[in-house]
Amino acid sequence: MTTSGSISGDQFKSAMRRFAASVNVITSIDGHVMNGMTATAVCSVSADPPSLLVIVNKTNRSHPVISRSGAFAVNVLSSDQEELAGHFAAKKPDPFAEIDYRIGKTGCPLICEADATLECEVVQETDYGTHTIFIGRIVTCDVASKAPLLYHEGRFCRLEEHTLHFA
Ligand SMILES: Cc1cc2nc3c(=O)[nH]c(=O)nc-3n(C[C@H](O)[C@H](O)[C@H](O)COP(=O)(O)O)c2cc1C
């Protein structure tokens, strides 16, 4: 185990793989350019004002789209949407060609049948190394309350159904 400030990339990755995370697609639009990217780096910031953050690699196609338009949407994937997670991690030439979506208040595409969708206006953009942290004020949110798709140990997985036994 290492406690110093200098850890290797492999040590970092192996520790990060211990985080179990919800799988999301961050969607965005700038003019006619619509994009979506799979992301686990999504986090609640505050209920007042309602806000969340996403962390986006500067080399992603989504980065300039979000930065220029000042808006993005978080689509929380449900357990039966693993195929979409792979699709939006693969830099498809026309990512929305065969996807069911509707346009939200911000203009961002919202993926049909997602577990939840949250549209945000960017209120703060902070660069940190290879990534940018976008803080967004939530302007719409829709919740379906389905079972979530998760990512852990480098694999997609689902919650196991539990039966509760009361005394
Ligand atoms: C499970 C999973 C989680 C990911 N999480 C993030 C993330 O939080 N931030 C990020 O910048 N990229 C993340 N990626 C990588 C992007 O999805 C990938 O680079 C994508 O091709 C970017 O699309 P774009 O270039 O069209 O924007 C993740 C990929 C996977 C498979």
The ligand as an ORCA input file, in Angstrom:
! r2SCAN-3c Opt
* xyz 0 1
  C     -17.944      3.290    -18.250
  C     -17.299      4.495    -18.884
  C     -17.210      5.684    -18.158
  C     -16.616      6.829    -18.713
  N     -16.572      7.964    -17.972
  C     -16.042      9.088    -18.512
  C     -16.056     10.315    -17.783
  O     -16.603     10.404    -16.672
  N     -15.473     11.409    -18.356
  C     -14.878     11.347    -19.592
  O     -14.347     12.366    -20.055
  N     -14.870     10.200    -20.328
  C     -15.441      9.078    -19.812
  N     -15.479      7.923    -20.537
  C     -14.892      7.902    -21.898
  C     -15.835      8.510    -22.950
  O     -17.120      7.916    -22.919
  C     -15.247      8.266    -24.357
  O     -13.960      8.839    -24.433
  C     -16.136      8.815    -25.462
  O     -15.700      8.280    -26.685
  C     -16.138     10.330    -25.555
  O     -17.016     10.678    -26.596
  P     -16.879     12.012    -27.459
  O     -15.449     12.122    -27.889
  O     -17.833     11.793    -28.604
  O     -17.294     13.142    -26.568
  C     -16.081      6.774    -20.018
  C     -16.168      5.578    -20.759
  C     -16.782      4.458    -20.196
  C     -16.907      3.193    -21.019
*
